[in-house]
Amino acid sequence: MRRAARTALALAGDGAAGPGLEPGPGRGCARSARLLLPPGGAAQPHPRGTAQGRRWRGGDRVGWTGIADPPLPGVAQWREAVSAAAGALRAGGLVAVPTDTVYGVACLAQDSGAVRSIYSLKGRNGRKPLAICVGDVERLYRYCRVNVPDALLRDLLPGPVTLVLQRSEELNKDLNPFTSLVGVRVPNHPFIRELARACSGPLALTSANISSQASTLTVSEFQDLWPQLSLIIDGGPIGDVQSPECRLGSTVVDLSVSGKFSIIRPGCALTSTVEILTQKYGLVPESS
């Protein structure tokens, strides 16, 4: 029973256009708007390779080197994007965001109505849990019961890894009520980390696609979802859109059993994750 529940953890308000916002496209979409991140305000380089640049008004492409903070020329636009997204989330909306792996859809994890909206948006099986996202490693201790060294967490996070841990009583009981575990992410992407910090509780985060369909690397690839989103944060292409490897999503690893680990989904960072767990911390596969 526990194995089945754990395996299932493998991932996976009306908005009017204002300054820096573009109306959502097609299908008479009046509910969503798209906000473009300023040049350079995109994901840090991924271990699989660098992305091809970020998109801003006019379609110009700008090279980048993976900054940890928003560039000075775009600070105002960056703050506007974070503020707009946080406001949409607090109003119970769903927001599409770039991450360090693929595009995601986020809502407030403590908002039961918004959580239900994510399942409806994706056509997601109600028994398939959602991961949570926090801006910093320190914040996950409030929502998870951690039984591994803090240094281990910091060797993997921020990064393209989802850690499955025992959930704490602080977490919304309507979020994944069928399991005592929860997957937690700290993406290596400055925008979503700033957004998570701007919210009082964790985000619920899932990939921006209909369930069972391919993950998305540009906002246009999930255009069918736009009418049901309050806001779309356009950070440009994530990685090489022609490469299937760039759509693998995060590596999902269960650390809920002391001294052991179990890979739930290989994802994009399998080799480096296993090396850290086994060689540096001496953890063994749970099947051993």
C-alpha positions in Angstrom: 0.0 0.0 0.0 2.8 2.4 0.9 4.7 1.5 -2.2 1.6 2.3 -4.4 1.1 5.6 -2.7 4.8 6.5 -3.0 4.9 5.6 -6.7 2.0 7.9 -7.3 4.1 10.8 -6.1 6.1 10.7 -9.3 5.4 13.8 -11.0 4.9 14.9 -12.1 -9.6 35.7 -10.2 -10.0 37.4 -13.4 -6.9 39.2 -14.6 -7.0 42.4 -16.6 -4.0 43.3 -18.6 -1.9 46.1 -17.1 1.6 47.5 -17.6 3.8 44.8 -19.0 0.9 42.4 -19.4 -0.4 41.0 -22.6 -3.9 39.6 -23.0 -4.1 35.9 -23.3 -4.7 34.5 -26.8 -7.5 33.1 -28.7 -10.7 31.2 -27.7 -12.1 34.5 -26.3 -9.8 34.3 -23.3 -10.7 37.2 -21.0 -9.4 35.6 -17.7 -5.7 35.3 -18.3 -2.9 37.6 -19.2 0.7 37.0 -20.1 3.6 38.8 -18.5 7.1 38.6 -20.1 10.1 38.4 -17.9 12.9 40.9 -18.7 16.1 39.8 -20.4 18.3 37.7 -18.2 15.5 37.0 -15.7 15.3 33.3 -16.6 16.5 29.9 -15.3 20.0 29.2 -14.4 21.9 26.8 -16.6 20.7 23.3 -16.2 23.1 20.4 -15.8 21.9 19.1 -19.2 23.0 22.3 -20.9 22.2 25.9 -21.3 19.0 27.3 -22.7 18.9 29.4 -25.9 18.1 32.8 -24.4 15.1 34.7 -23.0 12.3 36.3 -24.9 11.2 39.9 -24.3 9.0 42.4 -26.2 9.9 42.4 -29.9 11.1 38.8 -29.7 14.7 39.9 -29.2 17.0 37.2 -27.8 19.5 37.9 -25.2 22.4 35.6 -24.1 22.6 34.8 -20.4 24.9 33.1 -18.0 22.6 31.9 -15.3 22.4 34.7 -12.7 21.0 34.0 -9.3 19.2 37.3 -9.0 17.3 39.5 -11.5 19.4 41.8 -13.7 19.5 45.5 -12.6 18.0 46.8 -15.9 14.9 44.7 -15.4 14.4 45.0 -11.6 11.1 47.0 -12.0 9.6 44.5 -14.5 10.8 41.6 -12.4 9.2 42.9 -9.3 6.0 43.6 -11.2 6.0 40.0 -12.4 6.5 38.7 -8.9 3.8 41.0 -7.5 1.3 40.2 -10.2 1.8 36.4 -9.8 1.6 36.6 -6.0 -1.6 38.6 -6.2 -3.2 36.1 -8.6 -2.3 33.2 -6.3 -3.6 35.0 -3.2 -6.9 35.5 -5.1 -7.2 31.8 -5.6 -5.9 31.7 -9.2 -3.6 29.4 -11.1 -0.4 30.8 -12.5 1.9 29.3 -15.2 5.6 29.7 -14.3 9.0 28.8 -15.7 11.1 26.5 -13.6 14.6 24.9 -13.9 13.1 21.9 -15.8 9.8 22.6 -17.6 6.9 25.0 -17.4 4.7 24.5 -14.4 1.3 25.6 -13.0 1.2 26.8 -9.4 -1.4 27.6 -6.8 -1.3 28.1 -3.1 -1.0 24.7 -1.5 -3.0 25.8 1.5 -6.0 26.9 -0.7 -8.2 23.8 -1.1 -10.3 25.4 -3.8 -7.2 26.3 -5.9 -5.8 22.8 -5.5 -9.1 21.4 -6.8 -8.8 23.8 -9.8 -5.4 22.4 -10.7 -6.8 18.9 -10.9 -9.6 20.1 -13.0 -7.2 22.1 -15.3 -5.1 19.1 -16.0 -7.7 16.4 -16.0 -5.5 14.8 -13.3 -6.3 11.6 -11.5 -7.5 12.7 -8.0 -5.3 10.0 -6.5 -2.1 11.4 -8.1 -0.6 13.8 -5.6 0.8 17.3 -6.1 4.3 18.4 -5.1 4.9 21.5 -3.0 7.4 24.2 -3.8 9.2 26.6 -1.4 11.7 29.3 -2.0 14.5 28.1 0.3 15.6 24.9 2.0 14.8 26.4 5.4 11.1 26.6 4.7 10.6 23.0 3.9 11.1 22.0 7.6 7.8 23.6 8.4 5.9 21.3 6.0 8.0 18.1 6.1 9.5 15.9 8.7 13.1 15.7 7.7 15.2 12.6 8.6 18.3 13.3 6.5 21.2 15.8 7.2 20.6 19.4 6.3 23.8 19.3 4.2 22.2 16.5 2.1 19.2 18.7 1.4 21.5 21.6 0.4 23.6 19.4 -1.9 20.4 18.6 -3.9 18.4 21.8 -3.5 18.0 24.2 -5.2 18.0 22.0 -8.2 16.0 19.7 -10.5 15.1 17.2 -7.8 11.9 16.5 -5.9 12.4 15.1 -2.5 9.7 12.9 -1.0 9.4 13.2 2.8 6.9 12.6 5.5 4.5 15.5 5.6 3.9 17.6 8.7 0.7 18.7 10.3 1.2 22.2 8.9 0.4 21.1 5.4 -3.2 21.5 4.1 -5.0 18.3 4.9 -6.9 18.6 1.6 -3.6 18.4 -0.3 -2.9 14.7 -1.0 -5.1 13.5 1.8 -4.5 9.8 0.8 -0.8 9.7 1.7 1.5 10.7 4.6 4.2 11.7 2.2 4.7 14.8 0.1 7.2 15.8 -2.6 8.9 19.1 -2.2 10.9 21.2 -4.7 13.2 24.2 -4.4 13.7 24.9 -8.1 17.0 26.4 -9.3 15.2 29.3 -10.9 15.2 32.8 -9.5 11.7 33.8 -10.5 9.7 30.9 -8.9 11.9 31.1 -5.8 11.1 34.8 -5.4 7.4 34.0 -6.0 7.4 31.3 -3.3 9.1 33.7 -0.9 6.4 36.3 -1.6 3.7 33.8 -0.5 2.9 33.0 3.1 2.7 29.3 2.5 4.1 26.7 0.0 3.0 26.5 -3.6 1.4 23.4 -5.1 3.3 22.8 -8.3 2.7 20.6 -11.3 3.8 20.6 -14.9 1.9 22.8 -17.4 0.3 20.2 -19.5 -2.8 18.0 -19.7 -2.1 14.8 -17.7 -0.3 12.1 -19.7 0.8 14.6 -22.4 4.4 15.8 -22.9 5.9 18.4 -20.6 6.2 21.9 -22.1 9.2 24.1 -22.6 7.5 27.2 -24.0 4.3 29.0 -23.1 2.8 28.4 -26.6 3.0 24.6 -26.0 0.3 24.8 -23.4 -1.8 27.4 -25.1 -5.0 25.3 -24.6 -4.7 25.8 -20.8 -4.4 29.6 -21.0 -8.1 30.4 -20.7 -8.2 28.7 -17.3 -5.1 30.5 -16.0 -5.1 33.8 -14.2 -1.6 34.7 -15.3 1.1 33.3 -17.6 4.7 34.2 -16.8 6.6 33.9 -20.0 10.3 33.2 -19.4 11.1 32.1 -22.9 12.2 28.6 -24.0 13.5 26.3 -21.3 16.3 24.3 -22.8 16.4 22.8 -26.3 12.8 22.4 -27.4 13.9 19.8 -29.9 15.5 17.6 -27.2 13.3 14.9 -25.5 15.7 14.9 -22.6 14.8 18.5 -21.8 11.2 17.3 -21.1 12.1 14.7 -18.5 11.2 16.9 -15.5 12.8 16.6 -12.1 14.3 13.5 -10.6 11.9 12.3 -7.8 13.5 10.5 -4.9 11.9 9.1 -1.7 14.0 9.9 1.4 11.2 9.0 3.9 12.9 5.9 5.2 16.0 6.6 7.3 19.3 5.5 5.7 17.6 4.5 2.4 16.4 6.1 -0.8 14.1 5.0 -3.6 14.0 6.6 -7.1 10.4 7.2 -8.1 11.1 8.9 -11.3 14.5 9.1 -13.0 14.0 12.5 -14.4 16.8 14.8 -15.6 19.3 14.5 -12.7 19.4 10.9 -11.9 23.1 10.2 -12.0 24.2 13.2 -10.0 21.5 12.6 -7.4 22.4 8.9 -6.8 26.1 9.8 -6.6 25.4 12.3 -3.8 23.1 10.0 -1.9 25.3 6.9 -2.1 28.9 8.2 -2.2 28.7 11.2 0.0 26.0 10.2 2.5 26.1 6.4 2.4 22.4 5.9 1.7 21.4 2.6 0.1 18.6 1.8 -2.3 15.5 0.7 -0.4 15.3 -2.5 -2.4 18.7 -3.6 -1.1 
